[in-house]
Amino acid sequence: MTPGARRVLDAASALFYDRGIHAVGVDLIAAEAGVTKKTLYDRFGSKEQIVVEYLAARDERWQAFLTPYVEGATTPRARILAVFDAARDWAGEFSTKGCSMVKAHAEISDPAHPAYQVIAGQKAWMLALFTGLARDIAPRRAAKLGRTLMLLHEGALVAHGLNVFPDAIGHARDEGATLLRDTLRAASAAEEKRR
């Protein structure tokens, strides 16, 4: 990416997150980036492509941020809770207004929009992550447990973004820990019964 394109993407990212995608036009992005509209269009082709690049870059950053949390955890339970720990730290530093994908989906709900696939793909990735991590705890109930953990996580991100109550992500983590404890107990009891 050229320096001009990087400035465009950085400016657009900050503006889209802070003000909303529809509220930000290419004139403002170009002005904030210190480039001409021609440069903006030469590098990206359209505002829609800038939105795609913004969301894809944000998702890549989130995944890179999350990975050390999960990989550094030593038990299946700790790996799941590490997702909530990472989300809490990420939200405090990069997402004070909530999840960028949820915010973007509020404005882009048409599956034909090129950014829609990035939004849906990020949420599908999160569901697959939770389901895969849940498989290490309750293989027979991994799909259901993964969905429940994702609902806790996503609900916490929305509550955080709306500032519904303090430390929504920490609360979701605590509820996740209780759910995991109960799931492990039920799995252990079922295993004992099978013996």
C-alpha positions in Angstrom: 0.0 0.0 0.0 1.4 3.4 -1.0 1.8 6.1 1.7 -1.1 8.0 0.2 -3.3 4.9 0.3 -2.3 4.2 3.9 -3.2 7.8 4.9 -6.6 7.4 3.2 -7.3 4.1 4.9 -6.2 5.4 8.3 -8.3 8.6 7.9 -11.3 6.6 6.7 -11.0 4.1 9.5 -11.0 6.7 12.2 -13.9 8.6 10.6 -16.0 5.5 9.9 -15.6 4.3 13.4 -16.2 7.6 15.1 -19.0 9.1 12.8 -20.5 6.2 10.9 -20.0 5.0 7.4 -22.9 6.8 5.7 -22.1 10.0 7.5 -18.6 10.2 6.0 -18.0 11.2 2.4 -15.0 10.8 0.2 -14.4 14.6 0.3 -13.9 14.4 4.1 -11.7 11.3 3.8 -9.5 12.9 1.2 -9.2 16.1 3.2 -8.3 14.3 6.4 -5.8 12.1 4.6 -4.2 15.1 2.8 -4.8 13.6 -0.7 -6.9 14.5 -3.6 -10.1 12.7 -4.5 -8.4 11.5 -7.6 -5.7 9.9 -5.5 -8.4 8.3 -3.3 -10.2 6.9 -6.3 -7.0 5.8 -8.0 -6.0 3.8 -4.9 -9.4 2.3 -4.0 -11.8 2.8 -6.9 -14.8 3.5 -4.7 -16.0 4.4 -1.2 -17.4 0.9 -0.9 -13.9 -0.6 -1.4 -12.5 1.7 1.3 -15.2 0.4 3.6 -14.2 -3.2 2.7 -10.5 -2.4 3.4 -11.3 -0.7 6.7 -13.4 -3.6 8.0 -10.9 -6.3 6.7 -8.0 -4.4 8.3 -9.9 -4.1 11.6 -10.7 -7.8 11.6 -7.0 -8.7 10.9 -5.9 -6.4 13.7 -8.4 -8.0 16.1 -7.3 -11.6 15.2 -3.7 -10.6 15.6 -4.5 -9.0 19.0 -6.5 -12.0 20.1 -4.1 -14.8 19.1 -1.5 -14.4 21.9 -4.3 -14.4 24.6 -5.7 -17.7 23.4 -2.3 -19.3 22.6 -1.0 -18.2 26.0 -3.8 -19.9 27.9 -2.9 -23.3 29.3 -6.3 -25.0 29.6 -9.3 -25.3 27.4 -11.4 -23.3 29.9 -8.7 -20.6 30.1 -8.5 -20.4 26.3 -12.2 -19.6 26.1 -12.1 -17.0 28.9 -9.0 -15.5 27.2 -11.3 -14.4 24.3 -13.3 -12.3 26.8 -10.0 -11.0 28.3 -8.8 -9.9 24.9 -12.1 -8.4 24.1 -12.1 -6.3 27.3 -8.6 -5.1 26.6 -9.3 -4.4 22.9 -12.5 -2.5 23.7 -10.7 -0.3 26.2 -8.1 0.6 23.7 -9.6 0.4 20.3 -13.4 0.0 20.5 -14.8 2.5 23.0 -17.9 2.8 20.9 -18.5 -0.9 20.5 -17.8 -3.5 17.8 -17.0 -2.0 14.4 -18.6 -4.9 12.7 -21.9 -4.5 14.6 -21.8 -0.7 13.9 -21.1 -1.4 10.2 -23.9 -3.9 10.0 -26.3 -1.3 11.4 -25.6 0.7 8.2 -24.9 -2.1 5.7 -27.5 -4.9 5.9 -27.6 -5.6 2.1 -25.8 -8.9 1.3 -25.0 -7.5 -2.1 -22.8 -4.7 -0.6 -19.1 -5.8 -0.9 -18.5 -5.1 2.8 -21.3 -7.3 4.0 -19.2 -10.5 3.4 -16.5 -9.0 5.6 -18.9 -8.3 8.4 -20.7 -11.7 8.2 -17.3 -13.5 7.7 -15.9 -11.9 10.9 -18.9 -13.1 13.0 -18.7 -16.6 11.4 -15.0 -16.7 12.3 -15.9 -15.8 15.9 -18.5 -18.5 16.0 -16.1 -21.1 14.6 -13.5 -20.0 17.2 -15.8 -20.4 20.1 -17.1 -23.7 18.7 -13.6 -25.1 18.2 -12.6 -24.0 21.7 -15.8 -25.5 23.2 -15.0 -28.8 21.5 -12.0 -29.2 23.9 -14.4 -29.0 26.8 -17.6 -30.7 25.7 -17.2 -32.4 22.3 -20.8 -33.6 22.2 -22.1 -30.1 23.0 -19.6 -28.0 21.2 -22.0 -26.4 18.7 -24.5 -25.3 21.4 -21.8 -24.2 23.8 -20.0 -22.3 21.0 -23.3 -20.4 20.1 -24.0 -19.6 23.8 -20.4 -18.3 24.3 -20.7 -16.2 21.2 -24.0 -14.7 22.3 -22.4 -13.7 25.6 -19.5 -12.2 23.8 -21.5 -10.3 21.2 -24.1 -9.1 23.7 -21.2 -7.8 25.9 -19.8 -5.9 22.9 -23.1 -4.2 22.2 -23.7 -3.4 25.9 -20.2 -2.0 26.1 -20.6 0.2 23.0 -23.9 1.5 24.3 -22.5 2.0 27.8 -25.5 0.1 29.3 -23.6 -0.8 32.4 -20.0 -0.8 33.6 -17.7 -3.6 32.5 -20.2 -5.5 30.4 -17.4 -7.7 28.9 -16.2 -8.6 32.4 -19.7 -9.6 33.3 -20.0 -11.7 30.2 -16.7 -13.3 31.1 -18.0 -14.2 34.6 -21.2 -15.7 33.1 -19.0 -17.6 30.6 -16.9 -19.0 33.5 -20.1 -20.2 35.3 -21.4 -21.8 32.1 -18.0 -23.6 31.5 -18.0 -24.8 35.1 -21.5 -26.2 34.8 -20.7 -27.7 31.4 -17.6 -29.4 32.8 -19.6 -30.7 35.8 -22.3 -32.1 33.5 -19.7 -33.7 31.2 -18.0 -35.3 34.2 -21.3 -36.6 35.6 -22.2 -38.1 32.2 -18.8 -39.7 31.9 -19.2 -41.3 35.4 -22.7 -42.6 34.4 -21.2 -44.2 31.3 -18.6 -46.1 33.4 
